[in-house]
C-alpha cells in the first residue's frame, strides 16, 4: 500500500518502511474547500512568494521559535529530550547548508545552486504568557487516541499561538503517514505547524530506518515555508508516471533552478532523467529535500526555494518575527541592525556584542541542537560573555532590549 506523507504543500509522509509520498495536496485541498477566501487568494499569495524582491531587505539570520508537543500512550512514544534535540540539530544543519552529507550526496553540478536558507530553529524559552519554558510539553493520552484527527484539539495539546511559534506535534500517526504540515496559506490556523510520527522524528531513540535522519521534518517544514514538491502541488499524481503532465497547471514548483519533473523519486534513481520533463546531463534534482527519496538521499535546498522561504517570512509568516524567541528586523531597522556585531568570531574564551545604535541588555546563546545553553546581561560592547566552558561548535546568539528581540547572530567556538 502506497504510504503517504502529509505536508503543507502536499505532504503526507508515510510509514517507517514504505516509500515516502506526500498527501498535503490532500490536506491543503481540504483546507481550501473549507476556506474559500484563502482559495481565492491562493494565486496572489503564490505570486508574492515567488516574485517578491525580498533579498535586498533581509538582514541577518532569522530564528524560528519552536515548541514540541509530545502526545504519548506508551513509554516509547514519550520521546526523550535528547531525541527532540537531535531533530533540532538536523534542522539547523539542513537549513544552514551545514549537513555533513552535502558534498557526497549532491552532484557537483547542483552544488552551485544549493542554498543556505539562513533559518535557525531554537526551542522556545517563553510561553505565550511570558513564563519560562524548555519549549517541550507532554501529555499522556489513551491507547486508542486518534492522533491524526485530534492532535491539535483539547483532547490532544492545543497549539501555542501559531503566529508566534512553530508548533510541532509528535505522536502515533496512522500507518499511512510519516507527518504533515500546512502551507503559509493556512498561517494562524489551530492546526498550523508540523504533525509527525514519533518513529520519524530526530536521529535517535525511536527514530526508525529509513526515516531516521530527521529529514521528514526538514521536508515538511519546507512546506511550512511555502515550498512545493519538484513536480508541483497536484493532489493526485496517479500510480503511472505521465510525461504529458509537464507544463500543466499545478505541475510546477515555481523554482527555475529545480529541473521540472512529473513524478516523485522514491529511491536513488539509476536513470537521472527517468521523470524529467526535459532530459539533461544532470537530470533530476532528486536529492532535494522536497522530493520523496529516503532520508539518506536528501541533502539540499535550492536558491529559488530560499527566495520563496524568505518571502514567506516577509509575508504570511511575518508574525513570527515579533516573537519573544526570534525575530526579523523591519526594513527601516536594517541600518541599525547592520551596526550590531559579535566579536571575536571564532571565539575561544569570550564574546562581546557591539551595538552603537541599538540598546542591548540581554543575550541568549543556543547550541546547534536548539537548546538554550547560556543567558547573560550586558551593558555595552566592553562587557565580555564567558564562553570558554562551552564545547567547540556552532552557536546562535539572540539579543534583546528589555525583552524585545533585536537581532540573531552566529559564532564559532574553538
C-alpha positions in Angstrom: 0.0 0.0 0.0 1.3 3.4 -1.0 2.3 5.4 2.0 1.5 9.0 2.4 3.5 11.9 3.7 1.3 14.8 4.8 2.8 18.2 4.4 2.0 21.8 3.9 2.1 21.9 0.4 1.2 18.5 -0.4 2.9 16.5 2.1 1.8 13.4 3.8 4.8 11.3 4.8 4.3 7.6 5.1 5.2 4.7 7.3 8.6 3.8 8.5 9.2 1.1 5.9 7.1 2.2 2.9 8.0 4.6 0.2 7.7 8.3 1.0 4.8 10.0 -0.7 3.0 13.2 0.1 -0.6 14.0 0.5 -0.5 17.5 1.7 -2.1 18.4 -1.5 -4.9 16.4 0.0 -4.7 18.3 3.3 -4.4 21.6 1.6 -7.4 20.7 -0.7 -9.4 20.1 2.5 -8.2 23.4 3.8 -9.1 25.3 0.7 -12.5 23.6 0.5 -13.3 24.8 4.0 -11.8 28.3 3.4 -13.0 29.7 0.0 -11.4 33.1 0.7 -8.0 31.5 1.1 -8.5 29.6 -2.1 -9.4 32.8 -3.9 -6.2 34.4 -2.6 -4.0 31.4 -3.4 -2.6 32.6 -6.8 -1.9 36.1 -5.5 -0.1 34.7 -2.5 1.9 32.3 -4.7 2.9 35.2 -6.9 4.1 37.1 -3.8 6.1 34.2 -2.6 7.8 33.6 -5.9 8.3 37.1 -7.2 8.6 39.5 -4.2 12.0 41.1 -4.1 12.8 40.4 -0.5 16.5 39.6 -0.8 17.5 43.3 -0.7 15.5 43.8 2.5 16.9 40.9 4.5 19.3 41.5 7.4 21.0 38.6 9.1 19.7 35.2 10.2 16.1 34.5 11.1 15.5 32.4 14.2 12.3 30.4 14.5 10.9 29.7 18.0 9.8 26.0 18.3 7.5 24.3 20.7 7.3 20.5 20.6 4.1 18.9 21.9 4.6 15.2 22.7 1.4 13.0 22.8 2.1 9.5 24.1 0.2 6.4 25.2 3.3 4.3 25.9 6.8 4.9 27.3 8.3 4.5 23.8 6.1 7.3 22.4 7.2 9.6 25.2 10.3 10.5 23.3 13.3 11.9 25.2 14.6 15.5 25.3 17.7 14.1 23.6 15.7 12.8 20.6 14.0 16.2 20.3 17.4 17.9 20.4 18.7 15.6 17.7 15.9 16.8 15.4 16.7 20.5 16.1 20.3 19.8 15.2 19.2 18.3 11.9 17.0 21.3 11.1 19.8 23.7 11.9 22.3 21.8 9.8 19.9 21.3 6.8 18.6 24.8 6.7 22.1 26.4 7.0 23.7 24.0 4.4 25.9 22.6 7.2 24.8 19.0 6.7 27.8 16.7 6.6 26.4 14.6 3.7 26.0 17.6 1.3 29.3 17.0 -0.5 28.8 13.3 -1.0 25.0 13.3 -1.9 24.7 16.5 -4.0 26.3 16.2 -7.5 28.9 18.9 -8.3 26.7 20.3 -11.0 24.0 21.1 -8.4 26.2 22.3 -5.6 26.4 25.8 -7.1 22.6 26.4 -6.7 22.4 24.9 -3.2 21.3 27.4 -0.6 21.9 28.3 2.9 18.3 29.1 3.9 19.6 31.4 6.7 16.9 30.0 9.0 17.8 28.9 12.6 15.5 26.9 14.9 15.6 27.3 18.7 13.5 25.8 21.4 11.1 28.5 22.8 12.3 30.0 26.1 9.0 31.7 27.0 5.4 30.5 26.9 2.7 32.8 25.4 2.0 34.1 29.0 5.6 35.1 29.4 6.6 32.3 31.8 9.8 30.3 31.2 9.8 27.0 29.3 12.0 24.4 27.8 9.9 24.5 24.6 8.6 21.0 25.3 5.2 19.9 26.7 4.0 16.3 27.1 0.6 14.7 27.6 -0.4 11.1 28.2 -3.3 10.0 26.0 -5.4 6.8 25.8 -4.0 4.0 23.7 -6.8 4.5 21.2 -6.2 8.2 20.8 -6.7 9.3 17.2 -3.6 11.4 16.7 -4.3 12.2 13.1 -7.6 14.0 13.8 -7.2 15.3 17.3 -3.5 16.2 17.9 -4.2 19.9 18.0 -7.5 19.8 19.9 -8.2 19.9 23.6 -8.1 16.1 23.8 -4.5 16.5 22.5 -2.4 19.6 23.0 -3.6 22.9 21.8 -1.2 25.0 19.8 0.7 27.8 21.3 0.0 30.9 19.4 0.8 29.7 15.8 1.5 33.3 14.8 4.4 33.4 17.3 5.7 29.8 17.4 6.3 26.9 15.0 4.2 24.2 16.7 5.4 20.6 16.2 3.2 17.7 17.4 4.8 14.3 17.8 2.8 11.2 18.3 1.5 7.9 17.0 0.3 8.6 13.4 -1.6 6.1 11.4 0.4 3.7 9.3 -0.2 5.6 6.2 1.6 8.8 7.2 5.0 10.0 8.3 3.9 13.5 9.0 2.3 16.6 7.6 2.4 20.4 7.7 0.5 23.2 6.2 1.4 25.8 3.6 1.6 29.5 4.5 -2.0 29.9 3.2 -3.2 28.4 6.5 -1.0 30.6 8.7 -2.5 31.0 12.1 -4.9 28.1 11.9 -5.3 25.9 15.0 -3.5 23.0 13.3 -0.8 25.2 11.6 2.6 23.6 12.1 4.1 20.1 11.8 2.5 16.9 12.9 4.9 13.9 12.7 5.2 10.3 13.7 7.4 9.5 16.7 9.3 7.0 14.6 10.3 9.6 12.1 11.4 12.4 14.4 15.1 13.0 15.1 18.0 10.6 14.7 18.0 8.6 18.0 15.6 6.9 20.3 12.5 5.7 18.4 13.7 7.0 15.0 13.4 4.1 12.6 15.2 3.4 9.3 14.9 4.6 6.5 13.4 7.8 8.0 15.8 8.1 10.9 17.9 11.0 9.8 15.4 13.7 10.7 14.6 14.6 7.0 10.9 14.1 7.3 10.8 17.2 9.5 13.1 19.0 7.1 10.8 18.2 4.2 7.6 19.1 5.9 8.9 22.3 7.4 9.9 23.2 3.8 6.2 23.2 3.0 5.6 25.3 6.1 7.8 27.9 4.5 5.9 27.7 1.1 8.0 25.1 -0.8 6.3 22.6 -3.0 7.4 19.3 -4.4 9.6 19.5 -7.5 6.7 18.2 -9.6 4.2 20.8 -8.1 1.2 20.7 -5.9 -1.1 18.3 -7.6 -3.3 16.4 -5.3 -3.1 13.1 -7.1 -0.1 12.3 -9.4 -1.5 8.8 -10.0 0.2 5.4 -10.0 1.5 5.7 -13.5 4.1 8.4 -14.4 2.8 10.5 -17.3 5.2 12.9 -19.0 2.2 14.6 -20.7 1.6 16.4 -17.3 4.7 18.5 -17.9 3.6 22.2 -18.2 0.1 21.6 -17.0 -1.4 23.8 -14.3 -0.3 22.6 -10.9 2.8 20.7 -12.1 5.3 23.3 -11.2 7.2 24.2 -8.0 7.9 27.8 -9.3 11.7 27.3 -8.9 13.7 27.7 -12.1 16.7 26.0 -10.6 15.0 22.7 -9.8 14.6 20.8 -13.0 11.0 20.1 -13.9 9.8 16.6 -13.1 6.4 14.9 -13.4 6.7 12.2 -10.7 8.4 11.7 -7.3 11.6 9.8 -6.8 11.2 7.2 -4.1 14.8 5.8 -4.1 18.0 7.0 -5.7 17.4 6.6 -9.4 19.9 4.9 -11.7 18.4 6.9 -14.6 18.6 10.5 -13.6 16.2 11.5 -16.4 13.6 8.9 -15.6 11.0 11.6 -14.6 12.4 14.8 -16.0 10.3 16.9 -18.4 13.5 17.7 -20.4 16.5 15.4 -20.3 19.8 16.9 -19.3 23.2 15.7 -18.2 22.5 16.4 -14.6 18.9 15.1 -14.7 16.5 15.5 -11.8 17.4 17.1 -8.5 16.0 14.1 -6.7 18.4 14.8 -3.7 16.4 17.9 -3.0 14.7 17.9 0.5 11.3 18.4 -1.2 11.4 15.1 -3.2 10.4 11.7 -1.8 13.7 9.8 -1.6 14.8 8.2 1.7 16.4 10.4 4.4 19.9 9.3 3.4 19.4 10.6 -0.2 18.2 14.1 0.7 20.8 16.8 1.1 19.9 20.3 -0.3 17.6 23.2 -0.9 18.0 25.5 -3.9 18.4 29.2 -4.2 14.9 29.7 -5.7 13.5 27.7 -2.8 15.3 30.1 -0.5 13.7 33.1 -2.2 10.2 31.5 -1.5 11.1 30.9 2.1 12.4 34.4 2.6 9.2 35.9 1.0 7.2 33.7 3.3 8.9 35.3 6.3 8.3 38.7 4.8 4.6 38.0 4.3 2.3 35.3 5.6 4.6 34.2 8.4 6.0 37.6 9.3 4.3 37.5 12.7 7.0 35.0 13.7 9.4 38.0 13.5 7.8 39.6 16.5 8.0 36.6 18.7 9.9 36.7 22.1 12.0 33.8 20.9 13.1 35.1 17.5 12.6 38.0 15.1 13.4 39.5 11.7 14.0 43.2 11.6 11.8 45.6 9.7 13.2 47.3 6.6 13.8 50.6 8.4 15.8 48.8 11.1 18.3 47.4 8.6 20.8 50.2 9.2 20.6 49.8 13.0 20.9 46.0 12.6 24.0 46.3 10.4 25.7 48.3 13.1 25.5 45.3 15.5 28.4 42.9 15.5 29.6 40.0 17.6 33.3 39.6 18.3 35.7 37.8 18.3 34.4 35.2 15.9 35.6 32.4 16.1 35.7 32.7 19.9 37.8 30.9 22.5 37.1 32.4 25.9 34.5 35.1 25.4 32.3 37.1 23.0 31.2 40.7 23.1 28.4 42.5 21.4 29.0 45.9 19.8 25.7 47.8 19.2 26.3 51.6 18.8 22.8 52.4 17.5 20.6 50.0 19.4 20.4 49.3 23.1 21.0 45.7 24.0 20.9 44.4 27.6 20.2 40.7 27.4 21.8 37.9 25.4 20.7 34.2 24.9 23.1 31.6 23.4 21.7 28.5 21.8 23.5 25.3 20.8 23.1 23.8 17.3 20.5 21.5 18.8 18.3 24.5 19.6 18.7 24.3 23.4 19.5 27.4 25.5 23.0 27.0 26.9 23.6 30.4 28.4 22.0 33.7 29.3 23.8 37.0 30.1 23.0 40.6 30.9 25.3 43.2 29.3 25.6 47.0 29.2 27.9 47.7 26.3 30.5 46.2 24.0 33.1 46.3 26.8 31.2 43.5 28.6 32.5 40.1 27.9 30.3 37.0 27.9 32.2 33.9 29.1 32.0 31.0 26.6 35.2 29.1 27.5 33.1 26.4 29.1 31.1 25.7 26.0 32.1 22.7 23.8 33.6 23.5 20.4 30.9 24.0 17.7 28.4 26.4 16.2 26.3 28.7 18.4 23.5 31.1 17.8 23.0 34.3 19.7 19.8 36.3 20.2 20.0 39.8 21.6 17.2 41.8 23.4 16.4 45.2 24.8 14.2 44.7 27.8 12.6 41.6 26.3 12.2 43.0 22.8 14.1 41.0 20.2 16.9 42.8 18.4 19.0 40.5 16.2 20.2 36.9 15.7 23.9 36.2 15.1 26.1 33.1 14.8 29.6 32.4 16.2 32.0 29.5 16.1 33.5 28.3 19.4 37.0 26.8 19.1 
